[in-house]
């Protein structure tokens, strides 16, 4: 079984990618998966650098997450689940974000104040806005393939 190669980037590179304007030209398509919905991988293109990133997502009955990947490196993630730990060891209960860090990787987590919590579609909109991603396609299309 082949593993996924993670090309590690620096925090400065990740921050520059987040700051760059990006665009999604395709529709965001969701498929029924287990007891929730899984986003089909979406290509996200940097408008200046031409960088190609991927957006993935999962919405379940109690948990959900959206992640922006660059070369399989999770440079930004929004997660709603029971708990995680902040870098200082403080337990975080509930919704939180992960950012990329040179030392901690994507384990750097914190409680944000810029995401409307409770409606997964608003959470995704806010996540895309924070990541400077403009969606030109349709939002939330359900796939007919099961």
DALIN-V439686 format. One line per field, one symbol per residue. ss: DSSP state (@ for helix, = for strand, . for the rest). phi: phi as a letter, one per 40 degrees, with the letter a starting at -180 (. if undefined). burial: # if it has 16 or more other ideal C-beta (glycine too) atoms within 10 Angstrom, else .. Layout:
ss=???
phi=???
burial=???
This chain:
ss=..........@@@@@@@@@..===....=====..====..=====.....========....=======..========..===.....===..======...======.........@@@@@@@@@@@..===.....==....
phi=.ccccbccbccccccccccccbbbccccbbbcafbabbccdbcbbccbcgdbbbbbaabbcbbaabbbbbfgcccaabbbadaabcdcgccbchdabbbcbdccgcccbaccbbbcchbdccccdccccccgbbccccbgcccccb
burial=........#...##.###.#.#.#...###.....#####.#.###....#.#.######...#######..########...#.......#..######.....#.##.....#....#..##.###.####.#...........
